Amino acid sequence: MRFSLRAFFCLTIALPALAFAQNSPSNETSSSPAVRFHVSWEAATPQEYDIQVTSTGSARYVSRNPTHPPDANGVRDEDYVLEFTMSEANRRKIFALAEQAKFFDGQFDYTKHAIANTGKKTLSYADSGRHFQTTYNWSENSAIDQLTKLFGGISSTIEHGRKLKFLRRFDKLGLEAELKGMEMLAESQDLAELQIIVPMLESIANDSAILNIARQRARRLLALATQEAAGGIRIVQ
């Protein structure tokens, strides 16, 4: 039987997504200070994603492709939902940058001249006494730019992790190319929160049925995840 990547994703996330939709946010999520990042860009994949992290580190990721047509089997993309705990380093960095950007109270979009569209982005901050948000395509503000790159890196890590899961089951020979691409992204600092996909990387690294070169790449990414977890916080002023 032949499987499509989209069909597999729908199969593996349908139940978690349904549970997410039916359960109301926890008291912690609704009462703790929170930073949220949302992107909408029809030309990209995923076309939309949303990441919310609270001051306690609890985080939620949602991605969707609302205008993608159904696949050959008539299956449409379902929302993908993942709840995880943000690393302490990135949690602290996110809230420090939010404070540096005045908790997004203001206009941060670059308007001096027309620039390429890279999607509509919204950053928001909420706590018991404040609720601010700002929407932009690109910002020259350093804190906004760093948050955009960090949240984009988190989305990239999660989406590549999803693809690894598919390839791990249905196309082991495709793992090496995917992991090579991930190593290149990691070198350019376009992946973040690698700890999210550590279990998948470990399963690849320890599977003797997978090509050795792919296993070596998985081990290198695991080493980068360890470095990221142990690394300090760098905020550009």
N, C-alpha and C positions, 0 to 999 in steps of 0.2 A: 504494500500500500504506500502511495506517495503522499507525503505531508508537505504543506506549505508553512513557511515561517509564521505568517499571520495566523493561520489556523491553530498552530501550536501555542502561540501566545494567548490566543483567546481561550483555548482549552485549559491552560495552566493558571490563568489569572481570573477566570470568571467567578469562581467561588469567593476568593479573597475580595474582589471588587464588589461583589454583592454584599458581603458582610460589611464592608466599609460604608456602602451606601445606606445600609439599614441601621447602623449604629451611630448614635449621636456622638459628637466630640466629648472626650473626657473632661472632667472638671479641671484637670491640670491644664489641658490644651486651651480651654476657654478662659481661664483666669490668669495664667502665667504670661509675662511679657513674651511677645512673639514677633518674629520677622518672617515676612512672606515674599516670595519672588514668583512672578507669573510671566510666562512668555507665550505670545501667540504669533506664529509665522507660518502661513500656509505652505510656503515653498520648502520648509524644513521637515525633517522626520526626527522626533515626533513634531506634529504641527503645533501642539500646545503642551506645556508642562507647568507644574505648580509645585513649589517646595515651601513648606512651612516648618520652622524650627522654633521651639520655645526656649526660654532661658534655662530650663532644666535639661535640655538636650534632646527631648523627644522630637522626632521629625517625621514628616509625612510627604511622600512624593506621589504625584499623580500625573500621568501623561496620556494623551489621546490624539487621535487622527480623525477629526470629525468629518472631513470631506473626502477621505480615501474611499474609493469604490470597493465593493465586496470582492473577495478573491474568486477563483474559478469555481469554488464550491458554494458560493453565495454567502460566505461568512464575512461579516463586517468586524472591523476592529472594536474591541471593548476597551474601556478605560483600564489602564494599568495602575495599580495602587500598591505602594510599598511603605510600610512603617518601619522606622529604624531609629537607632540612637546615634546622634551626631557625635563625632569625636570631640573631646574636650577642647583641643586646640582650635578646631574650626568653629565650634560653638562660641568660644570667647572672641575669636576673630570677627565673626558675623556681628555680634552685638557691639563690639568696639567700633567697627566700621559704621554701623547704624548710628551710633552716637556721634561719630565724627561727621556724618552727613546730616546732623540735626534731626535724626529720626525721620528723614525724608519729608520734612516740613519745608517745602519750597519747590521751585521749578529747576530741574536739573537737565532737561533736554537740550542738546546742542542745536542752536538755531542761527548761527552766524552765516552759514551757507548750506546748501543742499548736500546731503551725503547719502551713501548707499543705504537702502533699507535692510536691516538685519532683524526685523521683528519688533512688535510692540511689547515692551517690557514694563512691568509694574512692580515696584518695591513698596511694601507697606510695613508699618510698625504699629503695634497695639499693646497697651498695657492698661492698668486700671484707670489712668487719668489722661491718656493720649491715644489718638488714632490718626496717623498721618499716612499719606501715600503719594507717590510720584510716578508718572508714566513718561517713558522716553524711548527713543530709538537708540541713541548713543549719547553718552555723557562724558564731558572732559573732566568732571569731578573725580578725583582719584579714588575716594571711598566708594562711590557708585560703580566706577569701572572695576575695582577689585571685587566687589560683591557680585557683579555680573559675571566675571570670569570664574569666580569660585562656584557659584550656583550652576553655571553652565558646565563646569567640570564634574560636578556631582551628577547632573543629568546624564552626561556622557558616560560616566562610570556605570551607572545603573542600566542604561540602555545597552551598552556593550556586554554587561553581565547577563542580560536577557538573551542576547544572541549566543553567548557562550553556552548557556543552558540548552538552547536549541541544538547547536552544533555538537555538543557533548553527547546528545542522545541520537541524533539523526545523521550527522556528517562529521565524524571524528577527523577526517582528512582536512576539513576546512578550518580546524582549530588553529593550525599553525599560522595561517595568513591573518586570521582575526587577532591573535595574540601579538603578532608582529606589528600590526597597525596600532594596537593598544600601547605597545612599548614606545612607539614613535609619539603618540599623543602624550604619554607620561613624560617623555623627555622634554616636550614643549610646554609642560605644565597645563595640559588641557584635560587631565583627569584629576578628580579630587575624591576624597573619601573612599579610597580603595578598600578600606576595611569592610565595606558593605559586601564586596564580592569575594572576600577571602575564602569562605567555604567552597565556592566553585573553583577558585584557583587551586586550592589544596586538592580537590578531587581530581583535577586534571594532572597536577604534578605527581600524584601518587598512583596514577593509572598506567600500568605497564602496557595496556592495549593501545595507548596513544603514542604517536611518534615522539621520539626522544627530544627532537628539537622543539616541539610544542611544549613538552613538559619543562624543558629548560626555560623557555620564555615565561611560563607560568610561575616558575620559581623566582625569576627576576622580578616579576610584578609583585610577588609576595614580599620580596625583600624591600621593594619600594613602599609597599603598604606599611611595613614595620617602621621604615624611616619616617614616613608621613605621620604615623601615630606618635612617634617619639620626638618629632621636630618641634621647634619653637614657633612663635607667632611673629610674622613680619608684616607690619602695616606701613605702607608708603605714605609719607606726609606730603 
